[in-house]
Amino acid sequence: MKTRIIFLGLLFTMGLINSLIGQGVECSCKEYLYLNEPSSRSHKFEIDPSTGALTEIF
């Protein structure tokens, strides 16, 4: 019984580590910068992760 609990614990731990490593997982997330003017107008810019360039989103 004790061996079974240890085995199940190891399986759970290995599965958790595998999911945290994320084999081949890619992020398609985008980062945005929001600028709010005092006149209640706001501007949205997309940030290019490789260069840091800003592109305004209309």
Backbone bond lengths (Angstrom), bond angles and torsions (degrees), N, CA, C in turn:
res aa  C-N    CA-C-N  psi(-1)  N-CA   C-N-CA  omega(-1)  CA-C   N-CA-C  phi
1 M - - - 1.466 - - 1.532 110.52 -
2 K 1.341 116.48 -43.02 1.455 120.21 -179.26 1.532 110.43 -65.49
3 T 1.341 116.41 -37.78 1.457 120.87 178.60 1.523 110.58 -64.08
4 R 1.326 116.70 -37.94 1.471 121.24 179.87 1.525 110.26 -65.28
5 I 1.318 118.01 -41.41 1.467 121.58 -179.98 1.527 110.06 -65.35
6 I 1.336 116.74 -42.02 1.466 120.42 178.45 1.527 110.02 -63.54
7 F 1.335 116.63 -43.20 1.462 121.04 179.86 1.524 110.84 -61.94
8 L 1.324 117.42 -45.11 1.469 120.53 179.47 1.533 110.81 -65.58
9 G 1.319 116.68 -36.34 1.463 120.61 177.06 1.517 111.75 -63.93
10 L 1.348 115.51 -41.38 1.466 119.50 177.58 1.526 111.45 -65.53
11 L 1.325 116.89 -41.59 1.467 119.51 177.45 1.521 111.41 -60.80
12 F 1.327 116.30 -43.76 1.459 120.62 179.50 1.531 110.47 -62.27
13 T 1.326 116.69 -44.99 1.459 121.33 -179.57 1.522 111.53 -63.53
14 M 1.319 116.55 -42.81 1.464 119.87 178.62 1.527 111.27 -63.96
15 G 1.317 117.52 -40.13 1.463 121.00 177.22 1.514 112.05 -64.20
16 L 1.332 115.94 -40.01 1.462 120.32 179.10 1.524 110.70 -65.10
17 I 1.324 116.94 -45.91 1.467 120.74 179.09 1.527 110.01 -61.95
18 N 1.313 116.98 -42.09 1.464 121.02 179.61 1.530 111.15 -61.22
19 S 1.311 117.24 -40.70 1.462 119.64 -179.65 1.518 111.41 -72.22
20 L 1.335 117.79 -31.16 1.458 120.26 178.92 1.521 111.58 -73.05
21 I 1.314 117.23 -35.17 1.460 120.83 178.52 1.524 109.57 -67.87
22 G 1.336 116.58 -36.74 1.453 121.13 175.35 1.509 113.34 66.22
23 Q 1.282 117.55 61.47 1.454 122.44 -176.67 1.517 111.79 -53.17
24 G 1.329 116.15 110.19 1.451 121.64 175.55 1.517 115.05 74.39
25 V 1.308 118.70 15.70 1.464 121.12 -178.76 1.522 108.63 -80.95
26 E 1.308 115.86 130.40 1.447 121.03 177.62 1.520 109.45 -112.80
27 C 1.287 115.89 145.72 1.462 120.82 177.72 1.524 108.60 -99.52
28 S 1.297 116.29 126.80 1.458 120.36 176.48 1.528 109.66 -106.41
29 C 1.321 115.64 28.88 1.459 121.32 -178.92 1.525 110.14 -74.44
30 K 1.294 115.30 151.07 1.464 121.36 175.88 1.516 107.67 -122.98
31 E 1.333 115.29 145.26 1.458 120.41 177.76 1.516 108.54 -106.02
32 Y 1.325 114.46 140.79 1.461 120.52 -178.14 1.519 110.06 -126.90
33 L 1.310 115.28 152.88 1.452 123.20 174.40 1.525 106.83 -120.49
34 Y 1.318 116.18 129.20 1.462 121.34 179.35 1.520 108.86 -111.77
35 L 1.336 116.52 130.98 1.456 122.42 175.80 1.515 108.25 -118.71
36 N 1.310 115.61 125.76 1.463 121.29 179.30 1.518 109.42 -107.91
37 E 1.320 115.82 126.81 1.453 121.36 176.63 1.525 109.24 -86.88
38 P 1.331 117.26 156.55 1.473 119.94 177.82 1.536 112.94 -60.54
39 S 1.339 117.27 -23.48 1.468 120.46 -178.90 1.532 112.04 -83.97
40 S 1.332 117.29 18.36 1.468 124.15 178.49 1.523 113.81 72.50
41 R 1.309 117.53 8.10 1.458 120.67 175.63 1.527 108.06 -88.46
42 S 1.323 117.06 142.65 1.465 119.46 179.11 1.525 109.94 -127.41
43 H 1.316 115.48 152.09 1.457 123.09 179.19 1.522 108.14 -122.67
44 K 1.329 115.98 139.76 1.461 121.40 179.56 1.522 108.19 -118.31
45 F 1.329 116.04 129.25 1.455 122.25 179.35 1.523 109.58 -123.27
46 E 1.334 115.77 138.09 1.457 120.48 173.02 1.527 107.23 -92.50
47 I 1.350 116.52 136.00 1.459 121.82 -178.82 1.525 109.09 -99.05
48 D 1.328 115.71 124.70 1.469 120.74 175.78 1.532 107.49 -76.58
49 P 1.345 118.55 117.67 1.466 120.23 -174.69 1.524 114.31 -66.63
50 S 1.325 118.09 -24.02 1.462 119.37 -177.68 1.520 113.35 -84.11
51 T 1.344 116.81 -32.41 1.473 119.57 -177.08 1.529 113.79 -116.26
52 G 1.322 116.57 -20.78 1.455 120.31 -176.37 1.523 112.57 83.82
53 A 1.341 116.60 5.69 1.465 120.72 -179.96 1.533 109.70 -68.55
54 L 1.324 114.60 148.90 1.468 121.25 179.56 1.512 110.23 -106.75
55 T 1.335 115.71 137.05 1.455 122.13 175.56 1.527 106.91 -124.47
56 E 1.333 116.24 121.30 1.467 118.92 -178.98 1.518 109.99 -72.02
57 I 1.330 115.10 134.90 1.453 122.51 177.11 1.525 107.11 -102.13
58 F 1.337 116.13 124.36 1.462 120.55 -178.76 1.498 110.90 -98.14
